[in-house]
Amino acid sequence: MTKYIEFQVVVLAGGKGSRMTELTAGKTKCLLPIHNVPMIYYPLKSLEKAGFTEAIVIVIENTKKEITAALDKLNLTIKLEFVGIPESEDLGTADAVRYIHDKIHKDFIVISCDLIADINITEVLNLYRKNNASITAVMFPLPKIPSTFVVPGPKNKQKPETDLIGIDNKTNKLVFLASASDFEEDLHISHKLLQKHTNFTMYSKLLDAHFYVISKWVLDFLVHNKSFGTLKGELFPYIVKKQLSRPPKPSADDKNASVVKMDIKDDIYRFAVENKLDSLIRKMSAFNDHSSDLDNAYHDDIIRCYAFMIPSNCGLRANTIQMYSFANSMAADTPPYNIITQTISPLATIKSTQVVNCRVDEGALIDEKTSVKESHIGPAATIEPKTRISNSVIMGNVTIKQRCVIQNCILCNGCTVEEGCELKDCLIGAQHIVRQGSNHSREVLTEADRFMEI
C-alpha cells in the first residue's frame, strides 16, 4: 500500500446540514448513521485504504468531543487532528479551509464528510500530478434511484441545484463551471474558450463530489483574498474562468507609474507562478495536450484545472434526506460501500427470532414477538413486543412501544413512538413523541421551532 507524504488531507465535517435539518436538529451531520456507522467513517476509511496516515478534520468546536468519541470506537488507523471552528461564525467551505491555513504546508486534498464513493484516489492524484494542476475535482453522474424508492416525508421535494460543468473530451480539463441559476435563459460561451477547447462536453447532470486536490498556491491566494466564502460555488468557478486569462504585463517605463497598471495585491497571478524548471521542461518536451493549433502544451496556461470522472452508481453525497435515505437502503457490500461493519453488536439484546437483514448497535433491545426486517437499529434503542418494523432507520435512544407498525421511516435520536401507532414513509424528528394510536403516512413529525435556524 502506498503511503502518501506529498499531500495533506482536510476533511470538512463542520457543516450544519442545512438541506436536511429534520435530521440534523438532533444529531451532528457528520455523525448521522449510514449502515449504523457515522457517515464520516466512509471518506476516512477510503483515505485510509488509499494509504493516507494523517488527516485534519474540521468540526464545530462544541461537537469536537462527541465526534472524537464516536470515531474512537471505529478502529480507524488514520491519525486524525480535530480542529474546531466557532459555531457562531457560520463559515463556508472556503472560510473553513482559510481558517486552518497555518496547518497546511503543501498541496492538499479537501473531502466532504458526506461523500460515500468508490474512488480510485491514486488515479485522481496521478491526473493532478501529470498536468501539474492547480485543482483537480472529482465528478460523478447523478445516482440512479429506482422509481419504486420512496423518500420518508412529504412528496413535494425541493429540486437539487443544477451545475453546468464543461470538460474537455480529450484531456479532462475543467473548462467551465457555474450554477445554472446564474443564467436566466441563454448560456453564452466565450469565443476564447471555444478557440482553445474545440471539443468539450457541457454536462448538466454531473455531481461535484466535493473531493478536490488543490495546489498550495491556491490556498495562499485564498488567504489573501477573503471575498470567497465557498470552494465550489465561488472560488473554483473563478479559478476555472481565469484559465482563459494571462498575467498582467508591466507598464511601459514610467517612473511615475505603478510597476503594473493594476493593483496586484489580490491578483491571482501574484500566486500562480510557474516554477522555472517546470516551465523549461514543458517548453522542451514534445508533449502537447491539444492539436487544434501550434500553441505550446496547455496553451502556456499557468492555471490548469481538471475533472476526474468516476463511473455511474459508484458514488453519492448524503447531503439531502433523499440521498441519506437512499444510502441506507443500499446493500453494504456493493459500491460505493464495500466496507464490512458489525451486523449485530454482541452488546445488543435480541429476544426476537424475526430479525432479518438488520444492523443492530450496542445497547439496543429488540423484545420478543417482534419482527424487524431490512432496518438499522441504533445504540440504546428499545423495541417492545408485538411490533413490526421494515426498511427503516432507527437512530440512538429511540423507544418504540408495543403493537406498532413502522414501514420505511426514519426515527431520529431520542424520539418515542407510543403504543399502537402506525407509521409509513414518515420522518420523526429528534425527541419527538408520537402519541398513542396515531396513524401517519408521508409526514414529517417534529417540533416546528427546531427549524428556525437555517
N, C-alpha and C positions, 0 to 999 in steps of 0.2 A: 504494500500500500504506500502510495506517495505521501510524503509529509510536506505540506506547503509552508515555506518560510518567507516567500516573496510577497504574500498578500496577508493583510489583516482582514478580519471579518467583523461586521457590525450587524447585529440583529435588532430590528425595530419591534419593540414589544410594549411601547408606551401609548399606543392608540386606545381611544375610548370606545371604539366600535360604534360610531355614530349612525351606521346603517343597520344596526342590529341591537338597538337599545333595549328591546324587550328581553334580550338575553344578558346583556352586559350590565343591566341595572343591579344585578345581584352577584356578578362574577366578573373579575378582570378578563378582558377579551382573550389575552394570550393563554389563559388557563381554562377556557371553555373546553369541555371534554369532547374529543373525537375518538371514538372507539375506546372510551374510558381512559384516555391519556390526554394531557393538556395539548392543545393544538401546537404550541411552540415546540413540543417534542419532535415533531416531524421535520421542520427545517434544521433543527440542531442535529438530529440523527443523520440526516442527509449529508451535512457538513462533516460529521464525524466519520461516516463511511467513506467520504472522498479523501480523507487524510488530514483534515484540519484538526489541530490540537488545542486551539485557543479561539475565543470569540468574546467580543464586547456586546453585552445585552443592555439596550436602553429601555428602562421601565419608568413608570411613575414612581416617585420617591416613596409614597406611602404604601405601595404594593410590593416593595422590594423583598421584605421578609416572607410574605406569602408565596411569591414566585420562587424564591430561593428554596424554601421548604418543599414546595411541590416538585421541583426538579431534582432535589437531593434524593428523592425516592426512586428515580428512574434509571439509575445506574449508567448514566452517560459518562464517558471518559473524557470528553472535550472539556477543557478548563474554561470556566465562564467568569467574566468580570462584569458584575452588575453595576450600572451607572444610573442613578436616579435623577429624574428631571422634575422640577416643581409642577404640581398638578394645576396650579393657578395660571400658569403661563400658556397653556393650550398650544403647544408648539407643533408646527407642521413637520413633515419628514425632513426637509432641508434644514429647518431650525434645529431639529434634534441632532442631526449629524454635525452641524456647526457647533452645537453646544459641547460636543466631546472632541473637537478638532485637535486639542492638545494631546490626545491619546493615540492619534493616527499619524504614523510616520512613514508610510509607504503606500503604494497602490492598495486598494481595499475593495472588499465585497460588501454590498448592502443587501440584506434579505429581510423580507417581512415575516412576522411570526405566524401569519395566516396562510403562508404558501405551503401547499401539500402537493409535491410534484416529484416525478421520477426523472430528475435532470442528471445528465452526464456532465458533472461540473468540470471535469478535466477538459472536455471538448469546448465548453464555454471559455475557459481560461486560454485554451490554445488559439481560439479565434481572436481573443483580445491580444495575445502575445504576437501572433502572426502579423497583425496590422498595426502594432504599437498604438493601440486605440486610445481614445480619450474616455469613451464609455462603450460598454457592451451590455445590452439589455436582453433579457430572456423573454420571449413571447410564445404564446401557445394559442391554438384555436379554442373558441368557446366550447366548454364541455357539453357533450351530447347528453341531454337529460331526457329520459323516456317520457312519452306522452302520458303514461299511466302514473308518473310520480306526482304526488300531491304534497305541497308545502303546508305544514301546520300554520293555521291562521286564515284570515280572510282571503278571498280570491283576488281582490284587487291589489296587485303588487306594483311597486314603482319600477319602471324600466331602467335597466342599467345604462349609465352614460356610455355613448359610443365614441371610441377613439378612431382617428384616421391615421394610419401608420403606413408610410411608404418605405419599401425595402427593395434595394437593387437586386434583380433576379440573379445576377452572376456573382456578386461579391458579398451579398448580405449586408451591404452598407445601409444604415438607417438614414434615409434622406428626407423624411418628412414625419413630423409628429405633432399632432394637435387634437383637441377635442372637437367633435362635430358641432357642439353647441357654440363654438367660436364663429361659425359661419351661418348666415341667415338662410340663404338658398344656394348660392353658387360657390364653388370652390375654385379659387384661382391659383394655378401653379406657375411659379416664376419661369421666365424664359431661360434664366441662368441654370435653374435646376434641370430643365428639360434638355439643355445643351450638354450638361455634364453627365447626366444619367439618362441615357436614351432608352433604357429597358428596365423599368421598375414597376412593381405592383403596389397599388394603393388598397390596403385592407381596412375594412370596417367591422370585421368580426374576429379580430385578434384581441387577446387579453395581454396586457402588460403584467408579467409575473411578479413584479417588484423584486426581481433578482438582478442586481447590477454589479458589474465590475467597473471601477472608477479609478482614473488616474489621480495621483496625488495633487497634480496642479489644479484639477477641478475643485478639490477641497480648498486649496489656497485661494482660488477665485471666489468661492462661496463665502469664505470667512471675511473677505474684504468687501463683498457686495451683499449687503444684508437685505436687499429688496426681494430676494427669493425665499418664499416660505415653504414650498413643497418641491420635491425632486421631480416627480412625473409630470405634474401639472404646470410647473413654472420653469425650473432650472433646465431640465433636459430639452424641452422644445426650443428654448433659447439657444442652447449649445448646438443642437441639430441644425437650426437655421444658420448659425454662424459658420457652418462648414462652407457656405457659399461666399463668404466674405474673405477679405485679405487684411493683413496687418496694416495699420495706417502708415503712410510714408512720411518721413521727415520733411518739414517745410524747406523752402529754399533758404540759402544762407541769409539770415536776417538777425542781426544781433539783438534786435528789439522784439523778435517773435519767439513764441514758445518753441521748444525743440520739436514738438508735434502740434499740429493745428487743432488738436482737441485735448481735453483733459484726460490723461491716461490713467488716472487714479483707479477707476473701475473698469477700464478696458480689458477685455478678455485676453487680448494678445500680449498683455503685460505678463500673463501667467502661462499661456500656451506657447511656450518657446521650445523649439525642437533642438535636441542635443546635436552639436556639430558633427559628431561621429555618425549618429543616425542619419543625418541629412546627407553626409558624404556617401554612406553605404547605399542609401536609396537612389542617389543620382548615378552611382557607378554600376548598380545592379541592372541586369537585363529584365528583372521582374517588372511587369506592368499589370495593373488591375483593370484596365479598360482598353478597348480597341477602337473607340469612336473618333479619336484624333491622335495627334502626335505629342500630346502633353506627357510630362513625366508621370511616374506612378503616383496615384492618389490625386492627380491634377495639382501636385505640390501643396495639397491641403495639409495644414498642420493639425487642425482639429478633425478628428475622424471618429464617427460613431457607427456602431454595428448592432445588428439584431441576431440573436441566436434563436432559431425556431425549434421547439420540441413537438413531437407528434401529438395528434389528437388523442384525447382521453388519457393523457399522461400527466395531467396537472390541473389543479384548481386552486382558487383562493377562497377560503372560508370566511369571506368578509360581508356576507349578507345572510339573512335567515335561510333563503333558498339554498345557497351553496353550503351552508353549515349543515342543513338537514340532509342534503344530498351526500355530503361527505360521510355522515354517519350511516347512511343507508348502503354504502358500498361495502363489498367484501374486503376484509382486512388484508388478504393475501394477494390482491390484484393491484396493478398500478392505479393511482400513484403511491400506494402504501408499501407493500412488500416488507412490512415490519411486523414481526411476530411479537405480540404482547400477551400478558397473562389473561386467559379466558375467564376463569373463575378464581378469585383470590382464596387462598387457604384460610384467610381470616374472615371470610363471609360465612353466614349460616344459611344453608339451603335445606329446608324441610320438605319442599315440594319435589315431586318426581316428574313434573311437567315443565322443566326449564330447558328450552331448546334453542341452540344457536344464540346464546346470550353472553355478554361480558358482565361480570359481577365484581364490583370493587370491594375492598376490605371494609369490614364492619356492617355490610349490608345484611338484611334479614329478609328472606323470602319464605313466608309461612306455608304451612301445609294446605292442600286442596286449592292451590293457586297455579294458574297457567301463565307462563311468561315466555314469549317467543320473539326471536329476532329483535332483541332490545338490549339497551345498555343501562345497567343499574349502577349508580354512583355510590360513593362511600357513605356509610351510615344511613342508607335509605331503608325504609321499612315498608314491606308489602304484606298486608294482613290477609287472612284466609278468604277463599271463595272469590278471588279477584282474577280478572283476565286482562293481560297486557300483551300487546303485539306491536312490533315496528315502532318502538318509542325510545326516547332518550329521557331517562330518569336521573337527574343530577343528584348531588350530595344532600343528605339530611332531608330528603323528601319523605313524607308519610302518606301512604295510600291505605285507607281504611277498608273494611270488609265489603264484599259484594260490589266492587267497582268494575267497570269495563272501560279500558283505555286503549284506543287504537290510533296509531300514527300521530302521537303527540310529543311535545317537548315540555317537560316539567322542570322548571328551574329551581335553583337551590332553596331549600327550606320551605317549599310550599307544602300545603296539606290538601289532600282530596278526601273529603269526608264520606261516610258510609253511603253506598248505593248510588254513586254518581256514574254517569255515562259520558265519556269524552271521546270525540272523534275529530281528528285533524285539528287539534287545538294547541295553543301555546299558553302555558300557565306561568306567570311571572314569579320572580323570587318572593318568598314569604307570603304569597297569596293563599287564601283559604277558599276552596271550592265547597260551597255549602251542601249539606246532606241532601241526597236525592236529586241533585242538579243534572240537567241533560243539556250538553252543549256540542255544537258542531261548527267547525271552521271559524273559531273565535280566538281572540287574544284576551285572556283574563288576567288583569294585573291592576296595580294601583296607578291611577291616572297621573298623580303628581310625580311619579318616577321618571316621566319623560319630559320634564321641564327643561333639563339641561341637554343641549344638543352639541 
